[in-house]
Amino acid sequence: NDYIVEDTYQRHGGVNDFDNIFPWCDIRRCNVTVSSDGTKSIIYEGETGFALDGSNGNVMVEIPKFYSMRERIGNIEKLAISGEPKSGFNVEPAFLVDDKEQDFIYVACYHQAESNNGVFSYTNSYPVANKTLAENIATLETSNLHSYDFTVFLMLQKLMIIEFTDRSIQQYLGGMTRLPYWTANTTNVIDGFGTNYIT
């Protein structure tokens, strides 16, 4: 994938090989509502009722469980992932919650916004600022949600490193320099093309 933020998407004819490779091909955007007992109600993009504005639940990205392997020999590091168990592969740690394997995990599509009737990830919202981690965790827990942890961060990093074959992801995605929180008009915005297009 050679796409670079704010660059023309038509590199390689606009084709991203990873659109047809697991797990990227099965990563889907959806609305998620979690009940008090932890039951999830999910509406996928393209289904009736899906909304980006938070009117039908948090806008999330569903990532299917995969297995991973890391091997380092001298200066060479090998990362590999698989959709099924294989020798030398383990369940990616992000999919182990309270020692139980999860078939999917859900990551917010947008930066956490102020609560909109228990919804925190929705378009055209201002990202929350000037709150402590404890305050954010407490706020999310009111809707049976959680701040993502280091295992999720590492899982997302692994997916990006494999897709872009580069540790310097910020040259493609822009890094922190593209998140101008100090301006009053910074909002989460609707993306343009689908799962692999980032605004």
C-alpha positions in Angstrom: 0.0 0.0 0.0 1.7 3.2 -1.2 -1.1 5.6 -0.2 0.2 8.7 1.6 -2.1 11.2 3.5 -2.9 14.3 1.4 -1.4 12.7 -1.6 -3.2 11.4 -4.7 -4.9 8.1 -4.1 -4.3 6.9 -7.7 -0.8 5.5 -7.1 -0.7 1.9 -8.5 -4.1 2.7 -10.1 -5.7 3.2 -6.7 -5.3 -0.6 -6.0 -4.3 -1.8 -2.5 -3.3 -5.5 -2.6 -4.2 -5.8 1.1 -7.9 -5.3 0.3 -7.9 -9.0 -0.5 -5.7 -10.4 2.2 -6.8 -11.6 5.6 -7.3 -9.9 8.1 -7.4 -6.6 6.2 -10.2 -7.8 3.8 -12.4 -8.7 6.8 -11.8 -5.5 8.8 -15.2 -3.7 8.8 -16.7 -0.5 10.0 -19.8 -0.8 12.1 -22.1 0.7 14.7 -21.7 -0.9 18.1 -24.0 -0.6 21.1 -23.1 -2.4 24.3 -25.9 -3.3 26.8 -25.3 -3.3 30.6 -24.7 -7.1 30.5 -22.0 -6.7 27.8 -24.1 -7.9 24.9 -23.1 -6.2 21.7 -25.6 -5.0 19.0 -23.8 -4.5 15.7 -24.9 -2.9 12.4 -22.3 -3.1 9.6 -21.6 -0.3 7.1 -23.9 -0.9 4.2 -26.7 -2.4 6.3 -29.9 -0.5 7.1 -29.5 1.7 10.1 -25.7 2.2 9.9 -24.9 5.8 10.8 -21.7 7.8 11.2 -23.2 10.5 13.4 -23.6 8.3 16.5 -27.4 8.1 16.2 -27.2 4.3 16.1 -24.2 3.6 18.4 -20.5 4.1 18.4 -18.7 4.1 15.0 -16.2 1.3 15.4 -13.8 -0.8 13.4 -14.2 -4.6 13.8 -11.0 -6.5 13.6 -11.1 -10.3 13.3 -8.9 -12.6 15.4 -5.6 -13.6 13.9 -2.5 -15.4 14.9 1.0 -13.9 14.8 4.7 -14.8 14.8 7.8 -12.7 15.4 11.2 -14.0 14.7 14.5 -12.1 14.8 17.8 -13.4 13.5 20.6 -10.9 13.6 19.4 -7.7 12.0 16.5 -9.3 10.3 13.0 -9.3 11.9 10.3 -11.4 10.5 6.6 -10.6 11.3 3.9 -12.9 10.0 0.2 -13.3 10.7 -2.3 -16.0 9.9 -6.1 -16.5 10.1 -5.7 -19.9 11.5 -3.4 -21.6 14.1 0.0 -22.7 12.8 3.2 -24.0 14.3 5.2 -21.1 15.8 2.1 -18.8 15.8 0.2 -17.6 18.8 -3.1 -15.8 19.2 -2.4 -12.1 18.8 -2.5 -10.9 22.5 -5.1 -8.2 21.8 -7.7 -11.0 21.3 -7.1 -12.4 24.8 -9.4 -10.6 27.2 -9.5 -12.0 30.8 -7.7 -15.1 29.5 -10.5 -15.8 27.0 -10.0 -15.6 23.2 -12.2 -13.1 21.4 -13.3 -13.7 17.8 -13.3 -9.9 17.2 -12.2 -6.7 18.9 -13.6 -3.3 18.3 -11.6 -0.1 18.0 -13.1 3.4 17.9 -13.2 4.8 14.4 -12.7 8.4 15.7 -11.0 10.0 18.6 -13.0 10.0 21.8 -15.6 12.8 21.8 -17.8 14.1 24.5 -20.6 11.7 25.3 -23.6 11.9 23.0 -26.1 9.7 24.9 -23.4 7.1 25.7 -21.7 7.4 22.2 -18.1 8.5 22.1 -17.0 7.7 18.5 -18.9 9.6 15.9 -18.2 12.0 13.0 -18.1 15.8 13.1 -17.2 15.8 16.8 -14.5 17.5 18.8 -12.0 15.2 20.4 -12.0 15.2 24.2 -9.1 17.2 25.7 -7.8 18.2 29.1 -9.1 15.1 30.9 -7.1 12.6 32.9 -6.8 9.0 31.9 -8.8 8.1 35.0 -11.6 10.5 34.0 -11.7 9.1 30.5 -11.8 5.5 31.7 -14.6 6.3 34.1 -16.6 8.0 31.4 -16.3 5.1 29.0 -17.2 2.6 31.6 -20.6 4.2 32.0 -21.4 2.7 28.5 -19.6 -0.6 29.1 -16.6 0.5 26.9 -12.9 0.6 27.6 -9.9 2.6 26.6 -7.8 0.5 24.4 -4.7 -1.0 25.9 -1.1 -1.6 24.9 -1.9 -4.9 23.3 -4.4 -3.2 20.9 -1.8 -0.5 20.1 0.8 -3.2 19.3 -1.7 -5.2 17.2 -2.5 -2.1 15.1 1.1 -1.3 14.8 1.8 -4.8 13.5 -0.9 -4.6 10.9 0.5 -1.3 9.6 4.1 -2.4 9.6 3.2 -5.5 7.6 1.0 -3.5 5.2 3.4 -0.7 4.6 6.6 -2.7 5.1 8.1 0.2 7.0 8.5 1.2 10.6 8.2 4.9 9.7 4.4 4.8 9.4 4.1 8.5 10.0 5.4 9.2 6.5 2.2 7.5 5.2 -0.3 8.4 7.9 1.1 11.8 9.0 1.9 11.1 12.6 1.1 13.5 15.4 1.8 16.5 13.2 -1.5 15.9 11.5 -3.5 16.2 14.7 -3.8 20.0 15.3 -5.7 19.8 18.6 -4.8 23.4 19.4 -7.2 24.8 16.8 -10.8 25.4 17.7 -12.2 23.9 14.5 -10.5 20.5 14.6 -13.1 17.8 14.2 -13.3 14.1 13.3 -14.5 13.9 9.7 -16.2 11.4 7.4 -13.7 9.4 5.3 -14.0 9.1 1.6 -13.4 5.7 0.2 -13.7 2.9 2.7 -11.8 0.9 5.3 -8.3 1.6 4.0 -8.7 5.3 3.3 -7.9 7.6 6.2 -8.8 11.2 6.7 
